[in-house]
């Protein structure tokens, strides 16, 4: 799951003089600091600040919306079918979704 928009990181780089931003892998960004000849990872402190300021990415919003819809459908299905299985499956899906929302390494 993508926790940051590339534009958010590029905006920070432009404001702070970092150049040639690239994404090594999902949520791992590197750029050249001012006056440097080797790229460095964007500091975790900066990524935390960007996340706190900008909020949820579009991927995160889609997953949260899906989790809410799945839970609502499961609640109705549990009532109609008089079976706990739909709510159990929704709980498992929601647990995985919440786990994916956690930003690792930051």
C-alpha positions in Angstrom: 0.0 0.0 0.0 1.3 3.4 -0.9 1.3 5.7 2.1 2.6 8.8 0.5 1.9 10.6 -2.8 5.1 11.2 -4.7 4.0 14.9 -5.1 4.1 15.3 -1.3 7.7 14.2 -1.1 8.7 16.2 -4.2 7.2 19.3 -2.7 9.3 18.8 0.5 12.4 18.3 -1.6 11.8 21.4 -3.7 11.3 23.5 -0.5 14.5 22.1 1.1 16.9 22.0 -1.8 17.0 18.2 -2.3 17.2 17.1 -5.9 16.6 14.1 -8.1 14.0 12.4 -6.0 13.4 8.7 -6.7 11.5 5.9 -5.0 13.7 2.8 -4.3 10.7 0.7 -3.3 7.3 1.5 -1.9 7.6 4.2 0.8 11.4 4.4 0.6 12.5 7.7 -1.0 16.0 8.9 -1.9 17.3 12.2 -3.1 20.4 14.3 -3.2 20.7 16.7 -0.2 21.9 20.2 -0.9 25.6 20.1 -2.0 25.8 16.3 -1.8 27.3 14.0 -4.4 25.5 10.8 -3.2 21.8 10.3 -2.7 20.5 9.8 0.9 17.2 8.4 2.1 14.6 11.0 3.0 14.8 11.2 6.8 12.1 9.2 8.7 11.4 12.3 10.8 10.5 14.2 7.6 8.3 11.4 6.4 6.4 11.4 9.7 5.9 15.2 9.5 4.7 14.9 5.9 2.3 12.1 6.9 0.9 14.1 9.9 0.4 17.2 7.7 -1.1 15.6 4.6 -3.1 12.8 6.1 -4.3 9.7 4.3 -3.2 8.9 0.8 -5.7 7.9 -1.9 -4.8 4.2 -1.5 -5.4 4.3 2.2 -8.7 6.1 1.7 -9.8 3.4 -0.8 -8.9 0.6 1.6 -10.7 2.2 4.5 -13.8 2.8 2.4 -13.7 -0.8 1.3 -13.4 -2.0 4.9 -16.4 0.0 6.0 -18.5 -1.2 3.1 -17.5 -4.9 3.7 -18.3 -4.5 7.4 -21.7 -3.0 6.6 -22.6 -5.7 4.2 -21.4 -8.4 6.7 -23.5 -6.9 9.4 -26.6 -7.0 7.2 -25.8 -10.5 6.0 -25.2 -11.8 9.5 -28.7 -10.6 10.5 -30.4 -11.9 7.4 -28.7 -15.3 7.3 -28.7 -15.7 11.1 -25.0 -16.8 10.9 -21.9 -15.2 12.4 -19.7 -16.2 9.5 -20.1 -13.0 7.4 -19.1 -10.8 10.4 -16.1 -13.1 11.1 -14.9 -12.8 7.5 -15.4 -9.0 7.7 -13.4 -8.9 10.9 -10.5 -10.8 9.2 -10.6 -8.5 6.2 -10.6 -5.4 8.5 -7.7 -6.8 10.6 -5.6 -7.2 7.5 -6.6 -3.8 6.2 -5.6 -2.1 9.5 -2.3 -4.0 9.5 -1.6 -2.7 6.0 -2.3 0.9 7.1 0.6 0.8 9.5 3.6 2.6 8.1 6.7 0.4 8.6 10.0 1.9 9.4 8.8 5.4 10.2 
